[in-house]
């Protein structure tokens, strides 16, 4: 019998989902920050960044962020 336990074995599926969602969110946010740090930032890139921020805001459920 293996020593390692699956998260499902410990009834922690919710935690696994949270961690996966957090990872996806943090990767998207990091990519957005890298994009904004480019020297070639123009109006179109800013509009795309605002759209991406709106999408991330919706994913987090933080409707009070402006």
C-alpha positions in Angstrom: 0.0 0.0 0.0 1.6 3.3 -1.0 2.3 5.9 1.6 1.2 8.9 -0.5 -2.4 10.0 -0.2 -4.4 11.6 -2.9 -6.3 14.8 -1.9 -9.5 13.0 -2.7 -8.7 10.3 -0.1 -8.6 13.0 2.5 -11.8 14.7 1.5 -10.0 17.8 0.4 -11.3 18.1 -3.2 -12.4 21.7 -2.4 -8.9 22.6 -1.4 -7.5 21.0 -4.6 -9.9 23.1 -6.7 -9.0 26.2 -4.9 -5.3 25.6 -5.4 -5.7 25.0 -9.1 -7.9 28.1 -9.5 -5.4 30.2 -7.6 -2.6 28.9 -9.7 -4.4 29.7 -12.9 -5.3 33.2 -11.6 -1.7 33.9 -10.4 -0.3 32.8 -13.8 -2.7 35.0 -15.7 -1.9 38.0 -13.4 1.8 37.5 -13.8 1.5 37.3 -17.5 -0.4 40.6 -17.5 2.2 42.3 -15.4 5.0 41.1 -17.7 3.0 42.4 -20.7 2.6 45.8 -19.0 6.3 46.0 -18.3 7.2 45.9 -22.0 8.7 49.0 -23.5 6.3 48.9 -26.4 3.2 49.7 -24.4 0.7 51.6 -26.5 -3.0 52.4 -26.3 -4.1 49.1 -27.7 -2.1 47.1 -25.1 -3.5 49.2 -22.3 -7.1 48.5 -23.5 -6.2 44.8 -23.7 -4.8 44.9 -20.2 -8.0 46.6 -18.9 -10.0 43.9 -20.5 -7.8 41.2 -18.9 -8.1 42.9 -15.5 -11.9 43.0 -15.8 -11.8 39.2 -16.6 -9.6 38.5 -13.6 -11.9 40.7 -11.4 -14.9 38.7 -12.4 -13.1 35.5 -11.6 -12.3 36.6 -8.1 -15.8 37.9 -7.5 -14.4 41.2 -6.3 -16.9 43.6 -7.8 -15.8 46.5 -5.6 -12.4 46.7 -7.3 -12.1 49.7 -9.6 
